[in-house]
Amino acid sequence: MFVLLLILALVLFGFGFLNPLWWLAAAVLVYGVTRGRDRGGGRNRDGGSDLGTYRDYQERRDRRERWDRRYSRQHRARWRREDRQDHERRR
């Protein structure tokens, strides 16, 4: 697909010697292709989808929340005791 767009841009550039309006069309095509490739979303070059990245984010976020809940409950008493000791030392 990219090769076809490159050939089309070269043809339009060649026609630009006949009419400068074709150079403008070639420039717009090249700008659109390069701008479209930089944007996120849609399909990747390898055929995959960007939706997987959001799913990966959700899974990481859920694992992090489970980890935080588990260890915050498990060590809550120790943390309170250490906080009290720190508070008493400051006095």
VMD Tcl script that builds the backbone (N, CA, C; Angstrom):
set m [mol new atoms 273]
animate dup $m
set s [atomselect $m all]
$s set {name element resname resid chain x y z} {
  {N N MET 1 A 0.825 -1.188 0.000}
  {CA C MET 1 A 0.000 0.000 0.000}
  {C C MET 1 A 0.870 1.254 0.000}
  {N N PHE 2 A 1.880 1.255 0.867}
  {CA C PHE 2 A 2.760 2.417 0.957}
  {C C PHE 2 A 3.534 2.619 -0.353}
  {N N VAL 3 A 3.913 1.508 -0.990}
  {CA C VAL 3 A 4.650 1.592 -2.255}
  {C C VAL 3 A 3.774 2.230 -3.333}
  {N N LEU 4 A 2.496 1.862 -3.346}
  {CA C LEU 4 A 1.582 2.449 -4.330}
  {C C LEU 4 A 1.424 3.961 -4.116}
  {N N LEU 5 A 1.340 4.361 -2.877}
  {CA C LEU 5 A 1.237 5.797 -2.585}
  {C C LEU 5 A 2.521 6.534 -2.973}
  {N N LEU 6 A 3.652 5.884 -2.783}
  {CA C LEU 6 A 4.920 6.488 -3.171}
  {C C LEU 6 A 4.998 6.658 -4.696}
  {N N ILE 7 A 4.573 5.641 -5.432}
  {CA C ILE 7 A 4.558 5.729 -6.894}
  {C C ILE 7 A 3.611 6.832 -7.349}
  {N N LEU 8 A 2.440 6.903 -6.722}
  {CA C LEU 8 A 1.472 7.946 -7.068}
  {C C LEU 8 A 2.051 9.338 -6.813}
  {N N ALA 9 A 2.758 9.501 -5.703}
  {CA C ALA 9 A 3.367 10.800 -5.401}
  {C C ALA 9 A 4.427 11.145 -6.442}
  {N N LEU 10 A 5.214 10.172 -6.869}
  {CA C LEU 10 A 6.230 10.428 -7.891}
  {C C LEU 10 A 5.592 10.804 -9.232}
  {N N VAL 11 A 4.501 10.134 -9.582}
  {CA C VAL 11 A 3.795 10.463 -10.827}
  {C C VAL 11 A 3.232 11.876 -10.758}
  {N N LEU 12 A 2.624 12.207 -9.630}
  {CA C LEU 12 A 2.084 13.560 -9.481}
  {C C LEU 12 A 3.195 14.601 -9.525}
  {N N PHE 13 A 4.343 14.275 -8.943}
  {CA C PHE 13 A 5.474 15.198 -8.995}
  {C C PHE 13 A 5.940 15.387 -10.441}
  {N N GLY 14 A 5.956 14.289 -11.204}
  {CA C GLY 14 A 6.333 14.379 -12.612}
  {C C GLY 14 A 5.363 15.233 -13.408}
  {N N PHE 15 A 4.064 15.078 -13.149}
  {CA C PHE 15 A 3.065 15.905 -13.824}
  {C C PHE 15 A 3.189 17.377 -13.428}
  {N N GLY 16 A 3.853 17.634 -12.304}
  {CA C GLY 16 A 4.030 19.002 -11.847}
  {C C GLY 16 A 4.825 19.857 -12.808}
  {N N PHE 17 A 5.628 19.223 -13.660}
  {CA C PHE 17 A 6.371 19.995 -14.662}
  {C C PHE 17 A 5.431 20.524 -15.742}
  {N N LEU 18 A 4.267 19.865 -15.908}
  {CA C LEU 18 A 3.273 20.344 -16.868}
  {C C LEU 18 A 2.376 21.416 -16.252}
  {N N ASN 19 A 1.985 21.172 -15.004}
  {CA C ASN 19 A 1.083 22.092 -14.321}
  {C C ASN 19 A 1.459 22.086 -12.831}
  {N N PRO 20 A 1.817 23.230 -12.261}
  {CA C PRO 20 A 2.239 23.269 -10.849}
  {C C PRO 20 A 1.172 22.798 -9.860}
  {N N LEU 21 A -0.073 22.740 -10.299}
  {CA C LEU 21 A -1.126 22.246 -9.412}
  {C C LEU 21 A -0.891 20.781 -9.023}
  {N N TRP 22 A -0.243 20.006 -9.897}
  {CA C TRP 22 A 0.055 18.607 -9.591}
  {C C TRP 22 A 1.091 18.511 -8.466}
  {N N TRP 23 A 2.026 19.488 -8.401}
  {CA C TRP 23 A 2.977 19.496 -7.300}
  {C C TRP 23 A 2.252 19.692 -5.968}
  {N N LEU 24 A 1.257 20.525 -5.989}
  {CA C LEU 24 A 0.459 20.736 -4.782}
  {C C LEU 24 A -0.249 19.445 -4.382}
  {N N ALA 25 A -0.798 18.757 -5.371}
  {CA C ALA 25 A -1.480 17.488 -5.085}
  {C C ALA 25 A -0.498 16.463 -4.527}
  {N N ALA 26 A 0.715 16.414 -5.090}
  {CA C ALA 26 A 1.731 15.483 -4.583}
  {C C ALA 26 A 2.123 15.846 -3.151}
  {N N ALA 27 A 2.264 17.135 -2.886}
  {CA C ALA 27 A 2.636 17.572 -1.527}
  {C C ALA 27 A 1.550 17.222 -0.521}
  {N N VAL 28 A 0.292 17.409 -0.916}
  {CA C VAL 28 A -0.822 17.064 -0.023}
  {C C VAL 28 A -0.847 15.562 0.241}
  {N N LEU 29 A -0.606 14.767 -0.795}
  {CA C LEU 29 A -0.585 13.314 -0.631}
  {C C LEU 29 A 0.537 12.881 0.309}
  {N N VAL 30 A 1.726 13.425 0.111}
  {CA C VAL 30 A 2.860 13.070 0.972}
  {C C VAL 30 A 2.600 13.517 2.408}
  {N N TYR 31 A 2.053 14.712 2.574}
  {CA C TYR 31 A 1.735 15.195 3.925}
  {C C TYR 31 A 0.697 14.284 4.596}
  {N N GLY 32 A -0.338 13.910 3.837}
  {CA C GLY 32 A -1.370 13.045 4.402}
  {C C GLY 32 A -0.843 11.684 4.799}
  {N N VAL 33 A 0.035 11.126 3.979}
  {CA C VAL 33 A 0.594 9.808 4.290}
  {C C VAL 33 A 1.483 9.882 5.523}
  {N N THR 34 A 2.357 10.881 5.575}
  {CA C THR 34 A 3.262 10.968 6.723}
  {C C THR 34 A 2.513 11.358 7.988}
  {N N ARG 35 A 1.529 12.201 7.880}
  {CA C ARG 35 A 0.744 12.603 9.054}
  {C C ARG 35 A -0.112 11.454 9.553}
  {N N GLY 36 A -0.665 10.673 8.634}
  {CA C GLY 36 A -1.514 9.543 9.015}
  {C C GLY 36 A -0.739 8.430 9.677}
  {N N ARG 37 A 0.534 8.263 9.327}
  {CA C ARG 37 A 1.331 7.197 9.931}
  {C C ARG 37 A 1.762 7.547 11.342}
  {N N ASP 38 A 1.835 8.830 11.677}
  {CA C ASP 38 A 2.269 9.241 13.005}
  {C C ASP 38 A 1.155 9.166 14.038}
  {N N ARG 39 A -0.065 9.202 13.588}
  {CA C ARG 39 A -1.182 9.207 14.529}
  {C C ARG 39 A -1.386 7.838 15.138}
  {N N GLY 40 A -1.898 7.818 16.379}
  {CA C GLY 40 A -2.243 6.563 17.021}
  {C C GLY 40 A -3.630 6.123 16.595}
  {N N GLY 41 A -3.999 4.955 16.993}
  {CA C GLY 41 A -5.327 4.457 16.684}
  {C C GLY 41 A -5.344 3.639 15.415}
  {N N GLY 42 A -6.425 2.940 15.220}
  {CA C GLY 42 A -6.547 2.141 14.006}
  {C C GLY 42 A -5.681 0.906 14.060}
  {N N ARG 43 A -5.209 0.518 12.903}
  {CA C ARG 43 A -4.408 -0.695 12.810}
  {C C ARG 43 A -2.929 -0.356 12.772}
  {N N ASN 44 A -2.139 -1.247 13.312}
  {CA C ASN 44 A -0.692 -1.095 13.262}
  {C C ASN 44 A -0.164 -1.586 11.931}
  {N N ARG 45 A 1.085 -1.344 11.701}
  {CA C ARG 45 A 1.695 -1.782 10.456}
  {C C ARG 45 A 1.725 -3.301 10.351}
  {N N ASP 46 A 1.883 -3.983 11.475}
  {CA C ASP 46 A 1.943 -5.443 11.449}
  {C C ASP 46 A 0.562 -6.084 11.418}
  {N N GLY 47 A -0.486 -5.298 11.295}
  {CA C GLY 47 A -1.835 -5.844 11.181}
  {C C GLY 47 A -2.561 -5.950 12.510}
  {N N GLY 48 A -1.869 -5.685 13.611}
  {CA C GLY 48 A -2.520 -5.751 14.911}
  {C C GLY 48 A -3.318 -4.499 15.187}
  {N N SER 49 A -4.038 -4.513 16.266}
  {CA C SER 49 A -4.867 -3.372 16.611}
  {C C SER 49 A -4.312 -2.685 17.845}
  {N N ASP 50 A -4.570 -1.388 17.972}
  {CA C ASP 50 A -4.130 -0.647 19.151}
  {C C ASP 50 A -5.007 -0.927 20.362}
  {N N LEU 51 A -6.098 -1.650 20.171}
  {CA C LEU 51 A -6.966 -1.950 21.296}
  {C C LEU 51 A -6.265 -2.830 22.316}
  {N N GLY 52 A -5.313 -3.611 21.886}
  {CA C GLY 52 A -4.558 -4.458 22.801}
  {C C GLY 52 A -3.776 -3.647 23.804}
  {N N THR 53 A -3.299 -2.500 23.409}
  {CA C THR 53 A -2.535 -1.693 24.339}
  {C C THR 53 A -3.425 -1.178 25.468}
  {N N TYR 54 A -4.668 -0.838 25.172}
  {CA C TYR 54 A -5.568 -0.396 26.228}
  {C C TYR 54 A -5.939 -1.569 27.127}
  {N N ARG 55 A -6.130 -2.726 26.524}
  {CA C ARG 55 A -6.414 -3.910 27.352}
  {C C ARG 55 A -5.238 -4.228 28.263}
  {N N ASP 56 A -4.030 -4.099 27.740}
  {CA C ASP 56 A -2.847 -4.314 28.575}
  {C C ASP 56 A -2.822 -3.314 29.724}
  {N N TYR 57 A -3.165 -2.069 29.425}
  {CA C TYR 57 A -3.215 -1.046 30.473}
  {C C TYR 57 A -4.236 -1.417 31.542}
  {N N GLN 58 A -5.414 -1.873 31.115}
  {CA C GLN 58 A -6.445 -2.246 32.082}
  {C C GLN 58 A -5.978 -3.399 32.960}
  {N N GLU 59 A -5.342 -4.389 32.347}
  {CA C GLU 59 A -4.858 -5.527 33.131}
  {C C GLU 59 A -3.794 -5.095 34.137}
  {N N ARG 60 A -2.863 -4.242 33.711}
  {CA C ARG 60 A -1.849 -3.751 34.643}
  {C C ARG 60 A -2.484 -2.962 35.783}
  {N N ARG 61 A -3.460 -2.117 35.435}
  {CA C ARG 61 A -4.130 -1.316 36.457}
  {C C ARG 61 A -4.863 -2.209 37.448}
  {N N ASP 62 A -5.572 -3.238 36.959}
  {CA C ASP 62 A -6.300 -4.137 37.846}
  {C C ASP 62 A -5.354 -4.935 38.737}
  {N N ARG 63 A -4.245 -5.412 38.159}
  {CA C ARG 63 A -3.271 -6.132 38.982}
  {C C ARG 63 A -2.700 -5.235 40.059}
  {N N ARG 64 A -2.413 -3.979 39.690}
  {CA C ARG 64 A -1.868 -3.033 40.664}
  {C C ARG 64 A -2.868 -2.767 41.786}
  {N N GLU 65 A -4.149 -2.610 41.451}
  {CA C GLU 65 A -5.169 -2.379 42.474}
  {C C GLU 65 A -5.316 -3.584 43.389}
  {N N ARG 66 A -5.295 -4.802 42.821}
  {CA C ARG 66 A -5.387 -5.996 43.666}
  {C C ARG 66 A -4.189 -6.095 44.599}
  {N N TRP 67 A -3.001 -5.798 44.052}
  {CA C TRP 67 A -1.802 -5.846 44.872}
  {C C TRP 67 A -1.891 -4.831 45.996}
  {N N ASP 68 A -2.314 -3.609 45.684}
  {CA C ASP 68 A -2.433 -2.566 46.709}
  {C C ASP 68 A -3.441 -2.959 47.777}
  {N N ARG 69 A -4.591 -3.503 47.365}
  {CA C ARG 69 A -5.595 -3.918 48.357}
  {C C ARG 69 A -5.068 -5.036 49.236}
  {N N ARG 70 A -4.412 -6.010 48.631}
  {CA C ARG 70 A -3.927 -7.152 49.389}
  {C C ARG 70 A -2.900 -6.727 50.426}
  {N N TYR 71 A -1.913 -5.976 50.011}
  {CA C TYR 71 A -0.834 -5.633 50.926}
  {C C TYR 71 A -1.182 -4.488 51.852}
  {N N SER 72 A -2.119 -3.654 51.477}
  {CA C SER 72 A -2.503 -2.606 52.412}
  {C C SER 72 A -3.279 -3.207 53.582}
  {N N ARG 73 A -4.094 -4.227 53.324}
  {CA C ARG 73 A -4.791 -4.895 54.423}
  {C C ARG 73 A -3.836 -5.723 55.257}
  {N N GLN 74 A -2.925 -6.413 54.593}
  {CA C GLN 74 A -2.043 -7.333 55.291}
  {C C GLN 74 A -1.091 -6.605 56.231}
  {N N HIS 75 A -0.651 -5.434 55.858}
  {CA C HIS 75 A 0.363 -4.733 56.642}
  {C C HIS 75 A -0.157 -3.460 57.301}
  {N N ARG 76 A -1.464 -3.310 57.360}
  {CA C ARG 76 A -2.046 -2.091 57.900}
  {C C ARG 76 A -1.651 -1.861 59.356}
  {N N ALA 77 A -1.692 -2.910 60.177}
  {CA C ALA 77 A -1.356 -2.761 61.600}
  {C C ALA 77 A 0.112 -2.376 61.773}
  {N N ARG 78 A 0.989 -2.985 61.011}
  {CA C ARG 78 A 2.415 -2.658 61.118}
  {C C ARG 78 A 2.656 -1.209 60.716}
  {N N TRP 79 A 2.004 -0.768 59.649}
  {CA C TRP 79 A 2.186 0.619 59.199}
  {C C TRP 79 A 1.680 1.609 60.251}
  {N N ARG 80 A 0.548 1.284 60.873}
  {CA C ARG 80 A 0.037 2.181 61.925}
  {C C ARG 80 A 1.000 2.240 63.106}
  {N N ARG 81 A 1.538 1.078 63.472}
  {CA C ARG 81 A 2.475 1.034 64.584}
  {C C ARG 81 A 3.730 1.853 64.251}
  {N N GLU 82 A 4.245 1.707 63.016}
  {CA C GLU 82 A 5.429 2.474 62.626}
  {C C GLU 82 A 5.118 3.968 62.574}
  {N N ASP 83 A 3.926 4.325 62.126}
  {CA C ASP 83 A 3.543 5.732 62.103}
  {C C ASP 83 A 3.472 6.307 63.514}
  {N N ARG 84 A 2.908 5.532 64.451}
  {CA C ARG 84 A 2.843 5.992 65.841}
  {C C ARG 84 A 4.244 6.178 66.411}
  {N N GLN 85 A 5.138 5.206 66.126}
  {CA C GLN 85 A 6.501 5.313 66.629}
  {C C GLN 85 A 7.199 6.533 66.041}
  {N N ASP 86 A 7.019 6.780 64.766}
  {CA C ASP 86 A 7.623 7.965 64.142}
  {C C ASP 86 A 7.065 9.243 64.751}
  {N N HIS 87 A 5.766 9.243 65.008}
  {CA C HIS 87 A 5.138 10.429 65.575}
  {C C HIS 87 A 5.637 10.680 67.000}
  {N N GLU 88 A 5.826 9.586 67.764}
  {CA C GLU 88 A 6.305 9.737 69.132}
  {C C GLU 88 A 7.756 10.198 69.154}
  {N N ARG 89 A 8.560 9.777 68.200}
  {CA C ARG 89 A 9.962 10.180 68.166}
  {C C ARG 89 A 10.118 11.675 67.868}
  {N N ARG 90 A 9.202 12.214 67.118}
  {CA C ARG 90 A 9.297 13.634 66.762}
  {C C ARG 90 A 9.015 14.534 67.943}
  {N N ARG 91 A 8.298 14.060 68.899}
  {CA C ARG 91 A 7.950 14.900 70.065}
  {C C ARG 91 A 9.090 15.104 70.967}
}
mol reanalyze $m
mol bondsrecalc $m
mol representation Tube
mol addrep $m
